[in-house]
Amino acid sequence: MLSYFMPGRKIPLVNEQIYHVFNRGIDRRPTFISTKEYTRAITVIDYYRFSMPPTRLSYFLKLSKERRQEIYDLMSTHEKLVDILAYCLMPNHFHFMLRQLADNGISKFLSNFQNSYTRYFNTIHERTGSLFLDQFKGVLIETDEQLVHVSRYIHLNPLTSYVVRSIKNLLIYPWSSLNEYVENNPQLCELETVLQFFKKPNEYLSFVKDQMNYQRELHKIQHLVLE
């Protein structure tokens, strides 16, 4: 049985368990519009996955390059809130596959990510108020089959939502972790949990390509995903 959770519900998120988490913009409004905004979102993700950021990201980014590197190196020696196994940012929503490493790690990470990015977005667009829905959705990953299928679902999102039109463009879509998998080059993600089920990274790519028409076939595994 799949376990759904939202902030505020008394359903524990268990350390060392993996969850597929998802949230979207209020009224399905755009949340990531420009390259600058996507880039900032990636920076926010990178910064707030750590458990002990010494200051708000907006202040951190005002520091010299050398000082930022010193702080980042120090943070990297501390515990992370989550391992990011896969992610995808879309024009009006996002997906993560996360392993919780610290108590309340997923909730803290998502809160920090959404709050920090919303402050930035609101400043840019001269708006106030929430950007994302208050309650994110999630599914506990319970089997190896579910793990690899959900990772593929996340990585195919730009194609199945027609943000990109071809597998070639999907491979160069810069706002997901697919390229990390294809190149076997971890940046934000811990890859081994998924790639251990494939002999080579290009086998994972073949696995992803095998469901290029995923949207039409989603009903076959819809019990594994959120939508």
N, C-alpha and C positions, 0 to 999 in steps of 0.2 A: 504494500500500500504506500503511495506517495505521500509525503508530508509537506503540506503547504504552511507558510508562515508569513506574518507581517509584523512590523514593529507594533508594540502595544499589546499583542496577543501573548498569552503566557505559554507559548510553545518554545521550548529551548532550542537554540542553535548549538549544536554539539561540536566541541573542538575536535579537529582532525577529520570531520565529515565534510563532504563536498556538496555544494548547493549551486543550482542554476538560479540566478537572481535577475530580475527584470524590472525596469520602471520606464514610464513614458511621461511626456509633457502633459500638463493639464489641458484638457479638452483636445488632446492630440496635437497641440501646437508645436511648432518647430522648437527644438532645444539646441541644436547644433546647426548653424547656418553657414558660416564662413570657414575657410581654412584656418584662420586665426583662432576661431572658437574651438574647433576640433583640436588644434594643437594645444590650446590651453587646457582642455579637458584631459588630454594625455598627460600633461605635466601635473595636473591635480591628482590623477590616478597614481602616478609614480611617487609623488610626495606623500600622500596620505595612506598608502598601504603600510607604512611603517608605524609602529606603535607610539613612538616618542618624537614627533616633530617638535623642535624647540620653539617654533614661532609660526604664525600664520603664513601661508604661502605668499600672500601679497607682499609681506615684509621681506621674506626670504628672497624673492625675486629682485628686490631693490639692492641687494648686497652685491659686492664685487664677485666676479666669476671665481676668483680664488677662494673667497670666503664661502661661497655657495658650495664649492666642491668639498671644502673641509667639513661643513655641516652635513652634507649628503653622505660622505664617507663615514662620519660618526653615526648617523642614523642607521646606516647599513649594518653596523655591528650590533644593533639592538633587535629585539623581537619585532616581527611583522605582525600586523593584525590578521592578514590573509595571505595565502598564496593565490595568485591569479593564474588559473589554468587556461582560460580563454576569455576573449572579450570582443565586443563589436559595438561601435557607436554608430547610430543611425540618425537620420535627420530629426526624428521626434521621439526616439527612445534609445535604450541601451540594454545590452546583455552582458552578464559576467558569469563565468563558472569559477567559483571560489572555494578554497579549502580554508575553513576557519582555524586559526592558529592560537588565538587568545580569546579569553572570555568576552562575549559580545563583539567579537572582532568584525564580523560581517556588518552588523548594524552600525558600529562606529565608523567603519570604512565608508559605507554608503552615505551615512550622515555627513561625514567630512567632505566626501566627494561632491554630493549634491549641494550642500551649503556653500562651499567654496566656489564651485562653478556658478551657482546661481548669483552670488554676489558679483562675480565678474560679468556675467551675462546682463544682469540688471544695470550695471554701470555703463556698459557699452550701449545698451538700448534705451537708457534713461527710463527704466521701468522699476516698479516695486512689486513685492509679493513673491509667492512661490512660483517656481518654474516646473517642478516635477510633482507628480501625485504624492501625497503624504505617505502612503503605504506602498512599499514595494512588494512584489510577488516573488515567490521562490519555490523550488522543488528540491527535495533531498535526492541526491544521486545515490541509488541503492545497488546498482549492478554495473558490471564492466560494460555490458551492452549499452546501457543507458548512458554511461559516461562518454563513449565514443560517438554515439548517435547525437547526443546533445551538443558535443563540441562541433560536429559537422553542421547541425542546425544553426548554431551561432555563426559559424563562418560563412554559411550560405545566405545569411540574411540579406546582404546587399543585392544579391542576384535574385532571390525569390521575391524581394520587394521592388525589383526593377529600378533600384538606385544605380546599378550597373547592368549592362546588357549581355555580357559574355564572360566566360571563365577567364579569358585573358585580362579583362578589366578587373575581375574579382581578385586576381592574384596581385594586382598593384593597388588595390583599395587600401589606402594608408591608415584607416581608422579601425582596423581589426587586427587580431593576432595571427591570422592565417599565414602571412609571410614569415613570421617567426617559425611556424611549423614547417613550412615548405623548405626554408633555408636552414632549418635546425639551428637557429640563431636566437637564443632567448634574450629578450630585452626586458619586457615587463613580466613575462610569463614563465612559469615552471612547466616545461614541456614533457618531461619524462613520464608523468602519470598517464598521459594519453598515448604518447609515442611508443611506450613499451609494448603496445599491442600490434605494432607494425615493424617489419624488419628494417625498413628504410623510410626516411621522410617522404620520398616520392610515392611510397605505397599509401601514405596518408592522403596525399594529393589525389591519388586515384580513387580512394575511398570517398573523398569529397566530390569529385567529378561524377561519381556514380549516381549522385542524386541531384544533378543539375536542374531537373524539373521537380524539385522537392516540393514546391508549393502545391502542385497538382496531386502529389502523392502523400501529402502531409497526414491524411487521415489514417495511413497505415501505422504511424507511430505517434499519433497526436497525444497519446497518454503519457509520452515521455517529455513533452514540452509544455510551454506555458500558454500558447495561443491556440 
